[in-house]
């Protein structure tokens, strides 16, 4: 019970994982470069260093019994360094797919799961040709580093193409270590065919080292400006579609030989077709409701999985709704404290910025 769990990254996911660990009598060590990372005050051990600090990485890895990550865009060199010292779950291989859209989509194809039509983009000419093939509207996404709508551009009109391309390539030099790892031949972006969506949902699966697997209930998600605003259970998705999504998720997990947690985002097109969007080998924003409305939270489940413990029950209450507190909206927190069905979680971030997730609220019903 005295295991020290290392977490690479110091944001809210690391913070919430650390809080879950404390309840289980575990200790956590956070490795992050930020001076005031939200997870620091929830952990017992802190390593504040850059992700390319090999000396500190070795100290961190040797100190920990097992290591996991709170976000997918950690330099692969960092992950490989940790893996040479101590168990890393999920493995660097899972993160290599998740942080590269071309590799991820190609991997989904090997797993025989469907995605929207897409093309790898490595030049402006390549982009123009792909638009001719896929048509407009289409969605242009950076191959690496994009999240919460960052590095994504909807292309409806011809003039938007040049603007999006300049914006995308103009930011390349500022991507730091992730870009430094990028091969000269690697695609800059991915162009995706526009899908008329009926709904979006996610499946979160856990798999332990003994092969035990468990699924949380499908969670229906609602986005605005590329940022998750609200998640709900039960999802208003046909059971046969959810069952197929679970089968696909299981196939992806097994193909990765994944130990830990995997969230897979799905689209349901207007015609009912099921499509995989992307995956994240870590706790997921759409699973935050599990803290207050499921027998086992996604954060506890991650810890159980990577430590080889039995997985917990994923039973949930009848209904739950989670909303993100984004930007200045967190300042309305007092009103949630007076609501009997609401559970408030603030992330202790020192700076409020537009589009930044500052906390969340879960509303639950057990009736």
Rosetta blueprint (number, residue, H / E / L):
1 X L
2 X L
3 X L
4 X E
5 X E
6 X E
7 X E
8 X E
9 X L
10 X L
11 X L
12 X H
13 X H
14 X H
15 X H
16 X H
17 X H
18 X H
19 X H
20 X H
21 X H
22 X H
23 X H
24 X L
25 X L
26 X L
27 X E
28 X E
29 X E
30 X E
31 X E
32 X E
33 X L
34 X L
35 X L
36 X L
37 X L
38 X L
39 X L
40 X H
41 X H
42 X H
43 X L
44 X L
45 X E
46 X E
47 X E
48 X E
49 X L
50 X L
51 X L
52 X L
53 X L
54 X H
55 X H
56 X H
57 X H
58 X H
59 X H
60 X H
61 X H
62 X H
63 X H
64 X L
65 X L
66 X E
67 X E
68 X E
69 X E
70 X L
71 X L
72 X L
73 X L
74 X L
75 X L
76 X H
77 X H
78 X H
79 X H
80 X H
81 X H
82 X H
83 X H
84 X L
85 X L
86 X L
87 X L
88 X E
89 X L
90 X L
91 X L
92 X H
93 X H
94 X H
95 X H
96 X H
97 X H
98 X H
99 X L
100 X L
101 X H
102 X H
103 X H
104 X H
105 X H
106 X H
107 X H
108 X H
109 X H
110 X H
111 X L
112 X L
113 X L
114 X L
115 X L
116 X L
117 X L
118 X E
119 X E
120 X E
121 X E
122 X L
123 X L
124 X H
125 X H
126 X H
127 X H
128 X H
129 X H
130 X H
131 X H
132 X H
133 X H
134 X H
135 X L
136 X L
137 X L
138 X E
139 X E
140 X E
141 X E
142 X E
143 X L
144 X L
145 X L
146 X L
147 X L
148 X L
149 X L
150 X L
151 X L
152 X E
153 X E
154 X E
155 X E
156 X L
157 X L
158 X H
159 X H
160 X H
161 X H
162 X H
163 X H
164 X H
165 X H
166 X H
167 X H
168 X H
169 X H
170 X H
171 X L
172 X H
173 X H
174 X H
175 X L
176 X L
177 X H
178 X H
179 X H
180 X H
181 X L
182 X L
183 X L
184 X L
185 X L
186 X L
187 X L
188 X L
189 X E
190 X E
191 X E
192 X E
193 X E
194 X L
195 X L
196 X L
197 X E
198 X E
199 X E
200 X E
201 X E
202 X E
203 X E
204 X E
205 X E
206 X E
207 X E
208 X L
209 X L
210 X L
211 X L
212 X L
213 X E
214 X E
215 X E
216 X L
217 X L
218 X L
219 X E
220 X E
221 X E
222 X E
223 X E
224 X E
225 X L
226 X L
227 X E
228 X E
229 X E
230 X E
231 X E
232 X E
233 X E
234 X L
235 X L
236 X L
237 X L
238 X L
239 X H
240 X H
241 X H
242 X H
243 X H
244 X H
245 X H
246 X H
247 X H
248 X H
249 X H
250 X H
251 X H
252 X H
253 X H
254 X H
255 X H
256 X H
257 X L
258 X L
259 X L
260 X E
261 X E
262 X E
263 X E
264 X E
265 X E
266 X E
267 X E
268 X E
269 X E
270 X L
271 X L
272 X L
273 X L
274 X E
275 X E
276 X E
277 X E
278 X E
279 X E
280 X E
281 X L
282 X L
283 X L
284 X L
285 X H
286 X H
287 X H
288 X L
289 X L
290 X H
291 X H
292 X H
293 X H
294 X E
295 X L
296 X L
297 X L
298 X H
299 X H
300 X H
301 X H
302 X H
303 X H
304 X H
305 X H
306 X H
307 X H
308 X L
309 X L
310 X L
311 X L
312 X L
313 X L
314 X L
315 X L
316 X E
317 X L
318 X L
319 X E
320 X E
321 X E
322 X E
323 X E
324 X E
325 X E
326 X E
327 X H
328 X H
329 X H
330 X H
331 X H
332 X H
333 X H
334 X H
335 X H
336 X H
337 X H
338 X L
339 X L
340 X L
341 X L
342 X E
343 X E
344 X E
345 X E
346 X E
347 X L
348 X L
349 X L
350 X L
351 X L
352 X L
353 X L
354 X L
355 X L
356 X L
357 X E
358 X E
359 X E
360 X E
361 X E
362 X E
363 X E
364 X E
365 X E
366 X L
367 X L
